[in-house]
Amino acid sequence: MLSITPSTLDDAPALEVLINSAYRGETAKQGWTTEADLLDGTRTDAELIREIIADPCSILLKAVDEEGILGCVELRQEDEKLYLGMLTVRPQIQGRGIGKALMAAAEAEAMRRHCKAVFMSVLTARPELIAWYVRHGYHDTGNRKPFAFTDARFGKPKVALEFAVLEKELGK
């Protein structure tokens, strides 16, 4: 049975493996959320995950069943909106509703915090991922942000990248 709960600092090593396996390298190519053709290197590390977990404005939810951690999502409150990032599901089991369950839990957390909207940034080079979020009620705001990370722990772009900002208003 799937349960979604906040991650703890002890979860950081397992989350590091999960997140990197879903976004980078050959393992990521087993799922449809891979960025392996766009970026080299890692997506995150245990130190960055611990920083997210320790931040009082953030929460890192994990989806767990008897097999262990299957997915996660980072949430960070910014004024009256909740940022959703790093939505991750183990590549071998993508398409089974775990991502949808994590997104629903994220939206419930936003409502609990009295946020008016959930927003995210998605690489514009991933139109199929943007389309998935649109099918789930998010809209492209038209805002674009450059991929301006200089920390190699976020990956090294193979091509020029930018983010589309997507948003879903809550309570409508």
C-alpha positions in Angstrom: 0.0 0.0 0.0 1.4 3.4 -1.0 1.8 6.0 1.7 3.0 9.6 1.2 4.9 11.2 4.1 7.5 13.8 4.7 11.1 12.7 4.2 13.6 12.6 7.0 17.3 13.4 7.0 18.0 9.7 7.1 16.2 9.3 3.7 18.7 11.5 1.9 21.0 8.7 0.6 18.1 6.7 -0.8 16.5 9.8 -2.3 19.8 10.8 -3.9 20.0 7.4 -5.7 16.3 7.5 -6.7 16.4 11.1 -8.1 19.6 10.6 -10.0 18.3 7.3 -11.4 15.2 9.0 -12.7 16.8 12.1 -14.3 20.3 11.1 -15.4 22.2 8.3 -17.0 21.2 5.1 -18.7 18.8 4.1 -15.8 16.8 7.2 -16.4 16.2 6.1 -20.0 14.0 3.3 -18.7 11.4 5.9 -17.8 9.9 8.8 -19.7 11.1 11.6 -17.4 14.8 11.4 -18.3 16.9 14.4 -18.9 19.9 12.2 -19.8 20.0 13.5 -23.4 19.9 17.1 -22.2 22.3 17.2 -19.2 25.4 15.3 -18.0 26.2 14.7 -14.4 23.9 14.4 -11.4 20.6 15.9 -10.7 21.2 16.3 -6.9 23.2 14.9 -4.0 22.5 13.9 -0.4 23.8 17.2 0.9 21.3 19.2 -1.2 18.5 16.9 -0.2 19.3 17.3 3.5 19.2 21.1 3.0 15.7 20.8 1.4 14.5 18.7 4.3 16.0 21.0 6.9 14.6 24.2 5.4 11.5 25.2 7.3 9.9 26.7 4.2 10.3 23.3 2.3 9.1 19.8 2.5 10.2 16.7 0.6 7.4 14.2 0.4 8.2 10.6 -0.3 6.0 7.8 -1.7 6.7 4.6 0.0 5.4 1.0 -0.1 6.8 -2.3 1.1 9.6 -2.1 -1.6 10.8 1.2 -0.1 10.9 4.8 -1.5 9.2 4.8 -5.0 9.0 8.5 -5.6 9.3 12.0 -4.1 8.4 15.7 -4.7 10.0 18.8 -3.3 7.7 21.6 -2.1 8.7 25.1 -1.1 6.4 27.9 0.0 7.0 31.3 -1.7 4.5 33.9 -0.5 1.0 32.6 -1.4 2.2 30.0 -3.8 3.8 26.6 -3.4 6.7 25.6 -5.7 6.6 22.0 -6.9 10.0 20.6 -8.0 11.9 17.4 -8.5 8.7 15.2 -9.0 10.4 11.8 -9.2 9.2 8.3 -9.7 11.5 5.2 -10.0 11.9 4.8 -13.8 10.9 1.1 -13.9 7.5 1.8 -12.4 6.5 5.1 -14.1 3.0 5.2 -15.5 1.4 3.5 -12.4 -0.1 6.6 -10.9 2.6 7.3 -8.3 3.4 10.7 -9.9 -0.2 11.6 -9.9 -0.5 10.6 -6.2 2.5 12.8 -5.3 1.1 15.7 -7.3 -2.3 15.4 -5.5 -0.4 15.3 -2.1 1.5 18.4 -3.2 -1.7 20.2 -4.0 -3.3 19.1 -0.7 -0.3 20.5 1.1 -0.7 23.8 -0.8 -4.3 24.0 0.3 -3.3 23.1 3.9 -0.9 26.1 3.8 -3.6 28.3 2.3 -1.7 28.8 -0.9 -3.5 30.2 -3.9 -1.5 28.3 -6.5 1.1 25.6 -7.2 3.8 26.5 -9.7 6.8 24.8 -11.2 9.5 25.2 -13.8 9.9 22.6 -16.6 12.5 22.4 -19.3 11.0 23.7 -22.5 13.0 20.9 -24.3 10.5 18.5 -22.6 7.2 19.2 -24.4 5.8 15.8 -23.5 6.3 16.6 -19.8 4.7 20.0 -20.2 1.8 18.4 -21.9 1.4 15.9 -19.0 1.2 18.8 -16.5 -1.3 20.6 -18.7 -3.5 17.5 -18.8 -3.4 17.7 -15.0 -4.7 21.3 -14.8 -1.5 23.3 -15.0 -1.1 26.1 -17.6 2.0 27.6 -19.2 2.3 31.1 -17.8 4.4 32.2 -20.8 7.2 33.1 -18.4 10.7 31.7 -19.2 13.7 31.4 -17.0 17.3 30.5 -18.2 18.9 27.3 -16.9 21.4 29.3 -14.9 22.8 26.7 -12.4 26.5 27.0 -12.0 26.7 24.2 -9.4 27.7 21.0 -11.2 25.5 19.0 -8.8 22.5 20.1 -10.9 24.0 18.8 -14.1 26.0 20.1 -17.0 23.8 21.1 -20.0 24.6 19.5 -23.4 22.5 22.1 -25.2 21.1 25.5 -24.4 18.2 25.1 -21.9 15.4 27.2 -20.5 12.5 26.6 -18.2 8.8 27.2 -18.8 6.9 28.3 -15.7 3.7 26.4 -15.2 1.0 27.1 -12.7 -2.3 25.7 -11.3 -4.6 27.9 -9.4 -6.2 26.2 -6.4 -9.8 26.3 -5.2 -11.4 26.9 -8.6 
